Amino acid sequence: MKTNATIISTLLIAAVATLAGCKKTEVNPAATVVLPPVAATPAASAPAPAAPVAAPAVATSAFDINSVPVTTAAPPPFPYLDWPAQLAEKSRRSDDSDFDRVYMVAGTDLRPVEGRVSVRTYSLSGAKLSQLAAERNYDNALKAIGAVAVSKMQPNEKAFTELHPEVKDTYESKKIFKILDWGKYTTYLLRTPQSNIWIAVCFSEMNVAVVAVEEKAMEQAVKPLTAALMQTELDKAGHIALYLNFDTDKALIRDADKGTLDQVNELLAKNAALKLMIEGHTDTSGDATRNKALSEQRAKSVLDALVGRGIDKVRLSSAGLGGSKPIADNGSEDGRAKNRRVELVKQG
């Protein structure tokens, strides 16, 4: 079995290679983005990154982020720390997201942090580490890259939950901290001129959770569905899905969706030869006969709304297909939401 010193050196390899400046840092196979090198700028003159937006339910933070100096050294690539050397690949559990929110303990505050997120979990036995060895490995590795421990309370201790009642529910609080189970929890903060990097580690008797967040703004992925985008999709695929917010078991079009129908109207007005079949689709929850009838009613509501805007009825037809043509797994809520749609299908 390797010694703790060997394990520590393995965990430190990414950090030491970067800080030494004389060897090229190897990118961890799980990492896809490398933070750019940082110019050597005095900490006092480095611009402070914008503070994250707090959720309304969370008290205003008293933690002073400027109490942690800005580093002038480039950190290792995201997610900053490697797996333990003796942990088999099959025992590594990771969940990464380009944008998400994680709650961190900063001082005695509960702080929401948004950005690129990596969550890594594994068992201590799989890594052949004791809890104490794991704690010291991560503390050494994080301090080596310039991170500073900033948490002063445990998120499940009574004093903290009294300050922040929103985390009293054990199940919900584990979700917002993105940890498997409670144990010794520490938040570290690494500040660069480009961003704030938060890394929380939680050690229970059996498991380790390492949560890294690189603060950044969300990149807008959902764009308004315009007539031009509809035309492009119809030309490319021959059909396009509209996600209209019908009330449960209802077919009445809400005011919030009338803008989408205005764009469909514009599409048809600009293309006099275009004819559309309007298909209603549901998920597979509930009675299939009722679902088919409901999908027919919703498709007919869209047709009537377009005719009411001046589109010739001969250019439109409608049908309800219920849950017979899913485009996603009906076993999950996300999948069911994707299946509940109205499709415009190009005719001719």
PyMOL commands that set and color helices and strands:
alter all, ss='L'
color gray80, all
select helices_A, chain A and resi 4-11+13-20+43-45+65-67+89-91+124-127+131-144+158-163+165-167+170-177+227-237+255-270+288-308+313-315+333-339
alter helices_A, ss='H'
color red, helices_A
select strands_A, chain A and resi 93-106+109-123+148-149+184-191+196-203+207-215+239-242+275-281+316-320+341-347
alter strands_A, ss='S'
color yellow, strands_A
deselect
rebuild
show_as cartoon
